[in-house]
Amino acid sequence: MKGMGPIPAVFSPDGSHQLSIGGRLAEELVAEAGGTPLFVYDNNIVGLQIARFRAAMPDGVDLHYAVKANPYPPLLAFIARYVDGFDVASAGELDRLDEAGVGDVPLSFAGPGKSDAELFRAIELGATINLESESEAGRALRLAGELGIRPKLAVRVNPPFAIRGAGMKMGGAASQFGLDHDRAADLVRELVAAGADWRGLHIYAGSQVLDLDALVEAQRATVALAAEIAEAAGAEPPKINLGGGFGIPYFAGDTELDVEALGRALNEILCNAPQVLALTCFSIELGRWMVGEAGVYLTRVIERKESRGKTFLVTDGGLHHMLAASGNFGQLLRRNYPVAVAGRFGAAAEEDVTVTGCLCTPLDLIADDVALPRADAGDLIAVFCAGAYGLSASPQAFLSQTAAREVLV
Amino acid sequence: MKGMGPIPAVFSPDGSHQLSIGGRLAEELVAEAGGTPLFVYDNNIVGLQIARFRAAMPDGVDLHYAVKANPYPPLLAFIARYVDGFDVASAGELDRLDEAGVGDVPLSFAGPGKSDAELFRAIELGATINLESESEAGRALRLAGELGIRPKLAVRVNPPFAIRGAGMKMGGAASQFGLDHDRAADLVRELVAAGADWRGLHIYAGSQVLDLDALVEAQRATVALAAEIAEAAGAEPPKINLGGGFGIPYFAGDTELDVEALGRALNEILCNAPQVLALTCFSIELGRWMVGEAGVYLTRVIERKESRGKTFLVTDGGLHHMLAASGNFGQLLRRNYPVAVAGRFGAAAEEDVTVTGCLCTPLDLIADDVALPRADAGDLIAVFCAGAYGLSASPQAFLSQTAAREVLV
């Protein structure tokens, strides 16, 4: 038997042994949606995370949602009520926001390969562009000139450090993201001289961090670096995007990030920030932490089969919807996401089984050799932590399989 | 500098230093298609591979195309003229064949999680169902009874061996695919007793194999296993699907599979096959080998940038179209696919660069630290070996980026 990640505590089993999401039985949700595979996102869990962030963080720290984590329009419409900004990474994400009908939330736009058309549209919308190079700055200024708009431009900085233990490191090395930190001040001066509305700096050092100390250390270094660049540029940044990086537990042994302690540490950092940042507004950009645990992927067992002494549950879902759970998205070592049998939720484990998807590839693993209550063909399997980088980050057309449904409850 | 895989020999540079695909300049193809990113598939290369297969293999060995490798309908329509069957893995692939208008090619259907609806449709179409378990056999017989059709049923066998050095091993272990070999004969007898049209066996031991000896050894073992099962079942199999497994060179040091030698070896194996297989027709199921080298992914450089002494070419494409090239699809170690600057094709390398996609993730690498002629913003980068498991096997909705175009030339 192999371990699996912890089921988020908000899904606590009761005596019924039936999984509920947002107060609704999993089977009911599937029936209403018209079938499996189904992603269910619980807006209450998203709301709880946002409330927890607000309570934990120093007053005045803005919360941005990184649309890339989950661009499902009804979810965006919910989130729009509670955040201070949306961070987008493509024109397509602007389309998702349009679909969601949330035009009035401040926008910022980052990405190493923005096209002219994307820059044009973002400037026209009044979004803050996080510039990733001097040449992109030149393009943005030229396009803003054509539009007759004073563009909102921030500088994305490639910091000389990464976050220890980050699931994904960004910084501390040569990179396609942002400007090397020692070139940022020059660009800031040029933007100011060109008459742009310089909005500040964006410094992103890593993601999926569960280690409090590592994140505090990165935030401290980020604030110091921002101050250094501002001093060198001779300009006070209106805003510093501190990045995000808040992780969630996915795997056996993972424990949740202590966000309250992080907030206290950040408060101390900001209270002691250098004078050049005295009027600066800080923001944190979160995606995964806000929505990851709010999502459950429901898939139905089609076949229960035995092979060479092992039991397999073959489901109607798979890596075409949950690539990360299969271990094929940035992981060096495959580990199991938390899963459960929805109709025996919280019941004692009875057997070791391997849960697979329906694709014709051995990569299509949902849970490898995990202890679960008995499940048969027709039973629902729930995969937790499916709210971020799930459906939109998976090869949905692979093997031309059934599309997944999505619902917000 | 790191290495990259060999550019397929069929793309040989001439003095013009312009990449042509199917006799058309890459830039012309992009202009006609309306922009980048663009997948170009060259039907001549597919045709050459098919001709090579026919010339190399023993007479009477059928060639099947595995639709999962690339389900682009115009490509299916082309392939339909030259193959003996299509192997599908989902109802969605039947839809792609419908779109391609190729209803008259024999079909077989494999997959560990076929739904009742899929079985129903496949039986109605007269497809051969490769049964993956006893319980699936029961479902297929029941549905065929409801339809009043005598179903064509084959048995997929999980062999007790895998192919040495296969990019993906299937066999030799507990698996969701097929029946363990020691249970296959019993199921064959039951199918015959139930009055089904038993079509034979399907034995698939691995894919992406470049090692001739390993493949010969697997084919020899497959034929022996098929004979053993047929003897035990007391039934002569009309057809044996030997699987596929023919690999193509993707990475530095890879060399092409010697298909001619493989054909000679297979001829010897079949000439000496046990008596129980005397009337059996054999087939080989290929996807990657038939279409992989026929595809080129064209993406345009948006930014050329320097960071800490390294040069990056940031393109408008990325892992949302070519997940496998980014190293995130089943590879333990990331290696570079063959790439080129389309407008300086065959020119001498001038610098070491890293080619990335446009996504906001460090996973989005197209080629890491490769030697190329100089390229600037606006230049086209060609990624070769993009014809199989490319677009359909990638997370196309990730970051809501621009959709890729496809064209067959």
Interface residues (C-beta under 8 A of the other chain):
Chain A: V67 K68 P71 A89 S90 A91 G92 E93 D95 R96 A110 G111 P112 G113 K114 S115 E132 S133 S135 E136 N158 M168 K169 M170 A173 A174 S175 Q176 F177 L179 D180 I302 E303 R304 K305 S307 R308 G309 K310 F312 V314 T315 D316 G318 L323 N328 F329 G330 L332 T354 T356 G357 C358 L359 C360 T361 P362 L363 A377 L391 S392 A393 S394 P395 Q396 A397 F398 L399 S400 Q401 T402
Chain B: V67 K68 P71 A89 S90 A91 G92 E93 D95 R96 A110 G111 P112 G113 K114 S115 E132 S133 S135 E136 N158 M168 K169 M170 A173 A174 S175 Q176 F177 L179 D180 I302 E303 R304 K305 S307 R308 G309 K310 F312 V314 T315 D316 G318 L323 N328 F329 G330 L332 T354 T356 G357 C358 L359 C360 T361 P362 L363 A377 L391 S392 A393 S394 P395 Q396 A397 F398 L399 S400 Q401 T402
